[in-house]
Amino acid sequence: MNLTTTYMGLTLRSPLIPAASPLSEDIDNLKLMEDAGAAAVVLHSLFEEQLRSQRQEAYDLAHSTASTENARFRVGAEEYLNHIRRAKEHVDIPIIASLNGSSVGGWTNYARQIEQAGADALELNIYYVPTDMEVTGEQIEQTYINILRAVKASVSIPVAIKLSPYFTNMANMAKRCDDAGADALVLFNRFYQPDINLKTLTVEPNVLLSTPQAMRLPLRWIAILYGRINASLAATSGIHTGQDVVKLLMVGANVTMLCSVLLQHGILHLHTVERELVQWMTEHEYESVQQLQGILSRQNCPDRSAFERAQYVRSLQTYKPEWARIYESSYYFG
């Protein structure tokens, strides 16, 4: 069985990549991912706030007002580069670094340092929640493009951009990123929502792991974009089984990125997902991933409307609640 795929010009042994998560902070975990069959790994993110604190500390040192908090962030930023170097020493699979932020800031300088540290590629995880009522959608989109262009101009390694689905016209935004030089689109960024603690009456962060239902959104948009842009397409969110991987390959994904399922079941669960993928392909007589990729994308699907509004109407017309099915069953069969 040939599971080989390409992503951002990288030839990978399979379409299975651990997404950015705390799991990648440990070198032993990276070695375990490689042993479990990971084709590459996206490292945990370095945050813009860390880079901002690093610049602030340099200012504070010059004015003798350095803070302990800024020093902690600065060490974290330096450790990230060292982590890349150590990862390259201990594993042979491609290492994809991750920068998380929302403005152009100091990303370009640090992107160069990440490249120099040995990263094989870079993922820009743009996490931006606009709250200023005077900022337009056009301005928000332009910020994404500006970040992408600035980073692309500063490095020679492939650059992926991880997008949210909350654009007025996702297809147009994908095209703009493609035109700006994105080597891959990672669909989609999950925005973690705050929660209310009713005991303390405080707003608290609350991480909810994805469920397989979350896969439907990247599945739709990868299907729509496949064959219409040059950038590679990475699916993330809701990928829990080998069957999930099959579906995403069918609509055109180059790779699938797993996070929640590995946090739930452990890194070695990669073995299970790959085994399920191979089993399905064997049973249905597919010999390679390339044979699967894009066969049910929008451009190859017999019914292109299946990924558009018509599917919404059809879903509502055919859905039948469980209580109705039970009622019909008892009516006809006593």
C-alpha positions, -999 to +999 in steps of 0.1 A: +000+000+000+015+033-011+005+060+014+029+086+001+017+121-003+032+156-010+026+186+012+042+221+005+067+203-018+077+179+010+073+142+002+058+124+031+054+087+039+016+092+047-010+119+051-009+116+090+006+146+108+003+155+145-010+190+147+004+217+169-002+207+206+015+205+239+025+169+230+053+182+207+070+201+236+089+169+246+116+154+224+107+119+235+072+125+223+085+136+189+105+103+187+074+084+197+054+102+170+079+092+144+079+056+156+041+055+156+041+066+119+038+104+119+048+116+084+058+150+099+050+170+130+038+206+136+054+219+168+036+237+195+032+273+187+054+302+196+031+331+205+033+367+194+030+377+230+063+360+237+080+379+209+065+412+221+077+405+256+112+398+243+113+432+225+099+449+257+126+433+278+153+446+255+139+480+260+136+475+297+172+463+300+184+495+282+164+515+307+171+493+338+134+483+342+135+446+331+107+425+345+107+388+356+077+381+334+093+395+303+125+375+311+104+343+313+089+350+279+123+357+264+137+324+276+107+307+261+113+322+227+150+312+228+141+277+240+118+273+210+147+277+186+167+252+207+138+228+206+138+229+168+175+222+167+171+193+191+141+179+172+162+179+139+189+160+157+166+133+171+140+126+144+142+123+106+106+134+098+100+170+087+096+195+115+071+223+109+074+252+133+043+272+143+040+310+149+007+321+165-003+358+164-025+384+150-003+413+137+028+417+115+049+426+145+082+409+148+072+377+130+095+382+100+127+384+121+118+354+141+107+335+110+142+338+097+156+325+130+132+295+128+145+288+093+181+291+105+174+267+134+166+240+108+128+239+105+116+223+073+085+245+070+066+271+090+029+273+098+014+307+105-015+302+130-033+335+128-057+337+158-075+370+156-108+379+173-117+415+162-135+436+188-130+471+174-163+481+157-144+505+134-123+478+118-138+464+086-137+429+072-115+441+044-090+455+069-090+422+088-084+402+056-056+425+046-039+419+079-037+382+071-023+389+037+003+414+051+015+388+076+018+361+050+036+383+025+060+396+051+070+361+063+072+347+028+096+375+018+119+367+048+123+329+045+129+304+017+112+274+035+076+266+027+050+286+046+015+274+054-012+297+068-038+284+092-071+301+086-104+305+105-137+298+086-152+332+096-146+351+064-174+366+044-162+348+013-139+320+023-132+311-014-120+346-021-098+346+010-083+313+000-075+327-035-059+358-020-037+337+003-028+315-027-019+346-048+002+359-019+024+328-020+010+305+006+024+270+001-005+255+020-038+263+036-046+246+069-083+244+074-094+253+100-082+271+131-104+263+161-112+293+182-114+283+218-143+300+235-144+313+271-168+299+297-184+312+329-176+297+363-208+300+382-191+294+415-166+322+413-185+343+388-154+346+366-147+342+329-123+312+324-106+295+295-121+262+287-106+238+261-131+214+246-115+187+224-130+183+189-155+156+180-158+139+146-186+163+137-161+191+135-146+175+104-175+185+083-164+221+079-129+215+065-143+186+044-167+210+027-141+237+020-113+214+009-138+199-016-147+234-029-111+246-031-095+215-046-081+220-081-088+258-079-057+269-060-020+259-062-015+257-024-015+223-007-046+216+015-043+204+051-073+193+070-075+197+108-102+195+134-124+164+141-101+138+126-104+107+148-104+076+126-089+062+095-123+066+078-121+103+086-088+104+068-103+086+038-131+111+035-108+141+036-084+126+011-114+120-012-123+157-012-087+167-019-067+170+012-030+165+009-026+157+046-047+154+077-036+168+110-046+151+143-047+167+177-077+159+200-076+122+193-039+120+203-046+140+235-074+116+243-059+082+234-021+089+233+004+092+205+004+055+197-031+059+184-015+070+152-009+033+146-046+026+149-056+054+125-030+043+099-042+007+102-078+017+097-068+038+066-049+009+051-077-016+059-103+006+041-081+011+011-074-026+009-110-036+011-120-011-016-090-019-038-072+014-037-034+010-040-023+045-032-033+078-016-030+095-050-058+073-063-081+087-036-072+124-036-099+146-050-122+119-064-152+134-045-141+171-046-165+197-060-148+196-094-150+158-097-183+152-079-212+143-102-234+167-082-214+199-075-243+214-056-237+187-029-212+211-012-233+242-016-268+255-006-286+226-022-272+202+003-286+224+031-321+221+016-318+184+010-306+178+045-336+195+060-360+176+037-346+142+044-339+145+081-363+125+104-361+128+142-355+096+162-389+098+179-406+099+144-388+068+133-398+050+165-434+061+161-435+048+125-420+015+135-445+010+162-474+021+139-465-003+111-454-033+131-476-030+161 
